[in-house]
Amino acid sequence: MEIPKDAKVCPYCRKKQGGKGKWIIIGVVVVLILLAAAGGDSEKAVSPDTNKAASSESTETEMVSAAVSDSVPVEEAEPEPAQSPEPTHYESGMYLVEKDIPAGEYAVFAERSLGYMEVASDSSGNFEYILCNANFSYNTIVTLEEGRYFSMTGAYAVPMAEAQIDTTGSGMFKVGVNIPAGEYKIVVDEDAAMGLRYLEVASDSSHDFASIRTNDNIESSAYISVNEGEYLTLNECHIEP
C-alpha cells in the first residue's frame, strides 16, 4: 500500500517520513559542491607553479646551450697562401729591344748544360755588328738598350728584378743584389777542366771589355774583393761557403 504523500509517520513502521532522508541528500550535494570547488581551486593553484617550472626549465636549457656555444671555440678557415706570380719569361730567339722586349737588365739562364746570348747593333748577322756575346753553363746578366737586337740559343731571359739566382756555383752575380759586398774565397769545381777556371769582376753588365775591372784563370783557389754595384762572374769555380 502506498504511504500518503502528506503523512509524516509511516502507518506501517511508525517511522517519521521525509525529514532525515531529505537532509542526508542535501548534505551529500553540499559535500560534492565543496569538493568540486576545492578541486577547481587546486588546479588554479597548481597551474601557475607548473607554468613557472616549465618556464624555468626552458630558461635553464637556453642558458646551458648558450654556455656550451660560448665555450666551444669556432674554428676559422685558414686563408689560402697567396700564389706568387710566375716571372716574366722570354724564350730563345731574336728580339728587337723596345719592340719585342723592354729595355733594361736581364738574367739569362741556360736551359740545359750550355746557353748562348749575344747583343748586336743590327739584324744583318755580320760578326762586326756583334756588341757582346757569352757562353754560360748556368747564367749571365746583360743590359739591353733600345734599338739593339738580342739573341739567345738554348737559354731564356727573366727581368733582373724578378730573377732568382743560385749563387752556390758558377754564374754571374750582382753585388748588393745577389751577394753582399766584401771579400770572397773562390775555389775551383772538382770536375773543372784545365783552362776554364775563370773569375771576372766588372763595373756593369754591358759585357764590354772596357767594363772589366779584373779577371783571372785560377788553378785551385783565389781571394777576390767586390764592391756594391759590381758584377762577379765565375766559371767552373764557386764561392767557398
Rosetta blueprint (number, residue, H / E / L):
1 M L
2 E L
3 I L
4 P L
5 K L
6 D L
7 A L
8 K L
9 V E
10 C L
11 P L
12 Y L
13 C L
14 R L
15 K L
16 K E
17 Q L
18 G L
19 G H
20 K H
21 G H
22 K H
23 W H
24 I H
25 I H
26 I H
27 G H
28 V H
29 V H
30 V H
31 V H
32 L H
33 I H
34 L H
35 L H
36 A H
37 A H
38 A H
39 G H
40 G H
41 D H
42 S H
43 E H
44 K H
45 A H
46 V H
47 S H
48 P H
49 D H
50 T H
51 N H
52 K H
53 A H
54 A H
55 S H
56 S H
57 E H
58 S H
59 T H
60 E H
61 T H
62 E H
63 M H
64 V H
65 S H
66 A H
67 A H
68 V H
69 S H
70 D H
71 S H
72 V L
73 P L
74 V L
75 E L
76 E L
77 A L
78 E L
79 P L
80 E L
81 P L
82 A L
83 Q L
84 S L
85 P L
86 E L
87 P L
88 T L
89 H L
90 Y E
91 E L
92 S L
93 G E
94 M E
95 Y E
96 L E
97 V E
98 E L
99 K L
100 D L
101 I E
102 P L
103 A L
104 G E
105 E E
106 Y E
107 A E
108 V E
109 F E
110 A E
111 E L
112 R L
113 S L
114 L L
115 G E
116 Y E
117 M E
118 E E
119 V E
120 A E
121 S L
122 D L
123 S L
124 S L
125 G L
126 N L
127 F H
128 E H
129 Y H
130 I E
131 L E
132 C E
133 N E
134 A E
135 N E
136 F E
137 S L
138 Y L
139 N E
140 T E
141 I E
142 V E
143 T E
144 L E
145 E L
146 E L
147 G L
148 R L
149 Y E
150 F E
151 S E
152 M E
153 T E
154 G L
155 A E
156 Y E
157 A E
158 V E
159 P E
160 M H
161 A H
162 E H
163 A L
164 Q L
165 I L
166 D L
167 T L
168 T L
169 G L
170 S L
171 G E
172 M E
173 F E
174 K E
175 V E
176 G L
177 V L
178 N L
179 I E
180 P L
181 A L
182 G E
183 E E
184 Y E
185 K E
186 I E
187 V E
188 V E
189 D L
190 E L
191 D L
192 A L
193 A L
194 M L
195 G L
196 L L
197 R L
198 Y E
199 L E
200 E E
201 V E
202 A E
203 S L
204 D L
205 S L
206 S L
207 H L
208 D L
209 F H
210 A H
211 S H
212 I E
213 R E
214 T E
215 N E
216 D E
217 N E
218 I L
219 E L
220 S L
221 S E
222 A E
223 Y E
224 I E
225 S E
226 V E
227 N L
228 E L
229 G L
230 E L
231 Y E
232 L E
233 T E
234 L E
235 N E
236 E L
237 C E
238 H E
239 I E
240 E L
241 P L
